[in-house]
C-alpha cells in the first residue's frame, strides 16, 4: 500500500489555536457582530455582498490621520480606466510614492474600506500613498486585475512629476489578495528588464492556493475572520479555469522569484494564510531575495484595520515605515 501524502496525513487534532491579543479579540468580535446583522455575503448578489462589506468595514476606516490633500483621478489601462486615490500627508519626509493595492479576495473591498490604512502609511512614513480600485471579480477574471495594476504602475512612473513624486523611490504593497497582485506586478517588471519598484510590502498576503495547510485547518473555521469557505468562494469568482489554480501568479510559491525587489512580509499568527507566508519567506531566501518578515503574535487576517484600538497594529505600521525608510536610502 502506498504511503499517504504528508500534506494529507498531517493531523491538527488537539492543536489549539494560539491565543488572540485582547485588543485583536475585540476587533474580531466587533467585526463579527456587525457582519451577523446581514446575510452571508456569498448568499446575496455580488453588488449586495460588496455593499455589506463596505458597511461592516466603514467604522474601521474612519478617524485617524488627516491629509494635506486627497486627489482622485482615472488612469488608462488595457482594460479601460481605473480609479486611483492619492494621499498627500501634511509632512513629506520621503519624496517617493507607495502604491497600495487593497485586499478582499479579488471580489470585495475598495480604496474606501482601506482608506484609513493608506492614510496611516502616508502620515507615519511621510510619503505619498496611491490606492487603486482595480476591477474586481467576477467582472474581472484572473489575470485582469494583475494587468490593471501593471498598467497603472507604468502610467504612474511616466507621470510621476504630474502626480508629485520621485519615480526613483517607488514602492508597492498590498494586503491579502492585494499582496498577491503586488508580487505579480513586481515579477512582471522584473521580466521586462526595467523595474521601477524599489521594494514591496506584503501584508498577510495570499501566497499559496493549497487549502490543506495546517494553518487553514487551524484558523479557517471563521472564528478568526477569514474562513476556508470564503477562500473557496473567492477562488470560484476570480479563477475561470482549472489551470488558473496552479498558475504561478496564483500559487506564488511556484513562481520564479529571482531578482525581485526587496520584500517585507507582515505575517498574522492566527491566519489561515500563515503557513503559505512562512513558506514564502523561505522560498524568497532560497532565491536570493532581500527579504524581511515579522510574525505578529495573537493577530488575525486584516489586523492592520484594527489600528484604532490595537497597539499591535500600530507596531506593525511603524515596523513597515522603518523598513521603507531603510530601503529608500
C-alpha positions, 0 to 999 in steps of 0.5 A: 500500500502506498504511503499517504501524502504528508500534506494529507496525513498531517493531523491538527487534532488537539492543536489549539489555536494560539491565543488572540491579543485582547485588543485583536479579540475585540476587533474580531468580535466587533467585526463579527457582530456587525457582519451577523446583522446581514446575510452571508455575503456569498448568499446575496448578489455580488453588488449586495455582498460588496455593499455589506462589506463596505458597511461592516468595514466603514467604522474601521476606516474612519478617524485617524490621520488627516491629509494635506490633500486627497486627489482622485483621478482615472488612469488608462489601462488595457482594460479601460480606466481605473480609479486611483486615490492619492494621499498627500500627508501634511509632512513629506519626509520621503519624496517617493510614492507607495502604491497600495493595492487593497485586499478582499479576495479579488471580489470585495473591498475598495480604496474606501474600506482601506482608506484609513490604512493608506492614510496611516502609511502616508502620515507615519512614513511621510510619503505619498500613498496611491490606492487603486480600485482595480476591477474586481471579480467576477467582472474581472477574471484572473489575470485582469486585475494583475494587468490593471495594476501593471498598467497603472504602475507604468502610467504612474512612473511616466507621470510621476512629476504630474502626480508629485513624486520621485519615480526613483523611490517607488514602492508597492504593497498590498494586503491579502489578495492585494499582496498577491497582485503586488508580487505579480506586478513586481515579477512582471517588471522584473521580466521586462528588464526595467523595474521601477519598484524599489521594494514591496510590502506584503501584508498577510498576503495570499501566497499559496492556493493549497487549502490543506495547510495546517494553518487553514485547518487551524484558523479557517473555521471563521472564528478568526475572520477569514474562513476556508469557505470564503477562500473557496468562494473567492477562488470560484469568482476570480479563477475561470479555469482549472489551470488558473489554480496552479498558475504561478501568479496564483500559487506564488510559491511556484513562481520564479522569484529571482531578482525581485525587489526587496520584500517585507512580509507582515505575517498574522499568527492566527491566519489561515494564510500563515503557513503559505507566508512562512513558506514564502519567506523561505522560498524568497531566501532560497532565491536570493531575495532581500527579504524581511518578515515579522510574525505578529503574535495573537493577530488575525487576517486584516489586523492592520484595520484594527489600528484604532484600538490595537497597539499591535497594529500600530507596531506593525505600521511603524515596523513597515515605515522603518523598513521603507525608510531603510530601503529608500536610502 
